[in-house]
Amino acid sequence: MAAENGHKAVIKLLLTRGSINLNSEDKCGVIPLLLAAECRCEVVVELLLTRDDVNLDPKNALRETPLL
């Protein structure tokens, strides 16, 4: 929800937690980076791209990626 709706403060808070999996998929294979890119939440995409532990080229069930 935070990635989809561009909640910058919530994303920043979640990123400070060491136990969060930023590559966690929903039932369609979508991870937060892909969701934020699909929703055009530039602030969230930028925050996620600063992390070393984010998959930069994930593909969902339809083989879509945020890089296209």
Backbone as CSV, one residue per row, in Angstrom:
resi,resn,N_x,N_y,N_z,CA_x,CA_y,CA_z,C_x,C_y,C_z
1,MET,0.817,-1.197,0.000,0.000,0.000,0.000,0.864,1.265,0.000
2,ALA,1.901,1.284,0.811,2.745,2.477,0.886,3.439,2.721,-0.445
3,ALA,3.931,1.652,-1.075,4.617,1.805,-2.367,3.644,2.243,-3.444
4,GLU,2.444,1.747,-3.384,1.436,2.046,-4.391,0.909,3.471,-4.269
5,ASN,0.798,3.959,-3.052,0.178,5.258,-2.831,1.164,6.394,-2.585
6,GLY,2.448,6.099,-2.675,3.460,7.145,-2.559,3.628,7.721,-1.171
7,HIS,3.422,6.915,-0.151,3.563,7.381,1.228,5.043,7.417,1.619
8,LYS,5.694,8.518,1.311,7.134,8.663,1.511,7.543,8.435,2.962
9,ALA,6.833,9.000,3.897,7.187,8.857,5.312,7.098,7.402,5.760
10,VAL,6.083,6.696,5.307,5.922,5.290,5.670,7.038,4.456,5.058
11,ILE,7.372,4.730,3.804,8.455,4.003,3.143,9.772,4.246,3.875
12,LYS,10.047,5.496,4.230,11.285,5.803,4.958,11.335,5.041,6.285
13,LEU,10.224,4.995,6.994,10.167,4.265,8.263,10.420,2.776,8.042
14,LEU,9.787,2.203,7.043,9.969,0.786,6.758,11.409,0.473,6.347
15,LEU,12.039,1.398,5.629,13.413,1.173,5.185,14.404,1.175,6.342
16,THR,14.038,1.790,7.469,14.927,1.796,8.633,14.878,0.463,9.385
17,ARG,13.880,-0.349,9.104,13.750,-1.655,9.759,14.593,-2.669,9.008
18,GLY,15.441,-3.353,9.692,16.323,-4.321,9.057,15.642,-5.613,8.634
19,SER,14.456,-5.866,9.140,13.806,-7.149,8.899,12.844,-7.152,7.712
20,ILE,12.780,-6.065,6.965,11.829,-5.994,5.860,12.451,-6.546,4.579
21,ASN,11.681,-7.350,3.855,12.128,-7.908,2.584,11.583,-7.028,1.460
22,LEU,12.450,-6.242,0.863,12.026,-5.315,-0.186,11.765,-6.002,-1.513
23,ASN,12.015,-7.291,-1.582,11.752,-8.054,-2.800,10.600,-9.036,-2.610
24,SER,9.826,-8.814,-1.555,8.680,-9.662,-1.268,7.628,-9.476,-2.359
25,GLU,7.114,-10.598,-2.878,6.141,-10.553,-3.972,4.719,-10.738,-3.473
26,ASP,3.780,-10.098,-4.164,2.375,-10.382,-3.899,1.967,-11.579,-4.762
27,LYS,0.691,-11.916,-4.803,0.245,-13.112,-5.529,0.472,-13.029,-7.040
28,CYS,0.717,-11.834,-7.561,0.975,-11.658,-8.997,2.466,-11.503,-9.305
29,GLY,3.307,-11.676,-8.302,4.739,-11.557,-8.501,5.249,-10.131,-8.505
30,VAL,4.476,-9.216,-7.965,4.840,-7.798,-7.959,5.551,-7.450,-6.660
31,ILE,6.720,-6.809,-6.771,7.451,-6.335,-5.600,7.240,-4.825,-5.481
32,PRO,7.571,-4.225,-4.336,7.323,-2.796,-4.137,7.897,-1.880,-5.232
33,LEU,9.102,-2.169,-5.734,9.673,-1.316,-6.774,8.816,-1.334,-8.033
34,LEU,8.388,-2.498,-8.440,7.549,-2.608,-9.629,6.206,-1.908,-9.416
35,LEU,5.625,-2.081,-8.251,4.342,-1.447,-7.937,4.467,0.074,-7.942
36,ALA,5.516,0.584,-7.318,5.723,2.035,-7.283,5.929,2.583,-8.694
37,ALA,6.668,1.855,-9.516,6.900,2.300,-10.895,5.596,2.286,-11.693
38,GLU,4.796,1.233,-11.532,3.515,1.145,-12.240,2.580,2.288,-11.847
39,CYS,2.642,2.690,-10.581,1.765,3.755,-10.075,2.368,5.146,-10.263
40,ARG,3.548,5.198,-10.867,4.244,6.454,-11.121,4.536,7.240,-9.837
41,CYS,4.902,6.501,-8.787,5.272,7.106,-7.506,6.781,7.322,-7.503
42,GLU,7.205,8.398,-8.150,8.625,8.669,-8.352,9.407,8.750,-7.037
43,VAL,8.825,9.343,-6.032,9.507,9.490,-4.743,9.821,8.118,-4.158
44,VAL,8.869,7.214,-4.224,9.064,5.874,-3.680,10.087,5.109,-4.518
45,VAL,10.002,5.226,-5.830,10.980,4.566,-6.701,12.383,5.053,-6.355
46,GLU,12.554,6.353,-6.205,13.866,6.909,-5.868,14.379,6.385,-4.530
47,LEU,13.505,6.309,-3.539,13.907,5.782,-2.231,14.342,4.316,-2.334
48,LEU,13.583,3.531,-3.070,13.908,2.116,-3.196,15.198,1.902,-3.987
49,LEU,15.458,2.754,-4.960,16.663,2.615,-5.776,17.941,2.942,-5.003
50,THR,17.810,3.579,-3.853,18.999,3.883,-3.048,19.486,2.663,-2.275
51,ARG,18.696,1.619,-2.255,19.019,0.423,-1.468,19.800,-0.589,-2.286
52,ASP,20.743,-1.251,-1.623,21.524,-2.304,-2.272,20.769,-3.628,-2.330
53,ASP,19.758,-3.778,-1.489,19.061,-5.058,-1.390,17.755,-5.117,-2.181
54,VAL,17.569,-4.196,-3.121,16.363,-4.188,-3.946,16.701,-4.761,-5.317
55,ASN,15.886,-5.698,-5.766,16.033,-6.259,-7.101,15.686,-5.153,-8.101
56,LEU,16.650,-4.744,-8.903,16.441,-3.624,-9.825,15.741,-4.014,-11.116
57,ASP,15.617,-5.287,-11.388,14.963,-5.712,-12.622,14.003,-6.874,-12.374
58,PRO,13.037,-6.674,-11.471,12.082,-7.753,-11.193,11.091,-7.902,-12.343
59,LYS,10.545,-9.091,-12.472,9.508,-9.330,-13.471,8.291,-9.904,-12.765
60,ASN,7.125,-9.399,-13.118,5.907,-9.938,-12.530,5.445,-11.144,-13.343
61,ALA,4.261,-11.639,-13.069,3.733,-12.826,-13.757,3.597,-12.604,-15.266
62,LEU,3.446,-11.357,-15.687,3.322,-11.027,-17.115,4.665,-10.680,-17.747
63,ARG,5.755,-10.877,-16.968,7.129,-10.588,-17.419,7.374,-9.090,-17.613
64,GLU,6.588,-8.248,-16.945,6.783,-6.807,-17.002,7.831,-6.406,-15.975
65,THR,8.617,-5.362,-16.267,9.619,-4.864,-15.338,9.465,-3.353,-15.200
66,PRO,9.981,-2.772,-14.112,9.879,-1.326,-13.950,10.844,-0.569,-14.867
67,LEU,11.767,-1.278,-15.499,12.754,-0.619,-16.354,12.241,-0.362,-17.764
68,LEU,11.097,-0.884,-18.110,10.568,-0.675,-19.460,9.621,0.479,-19.535
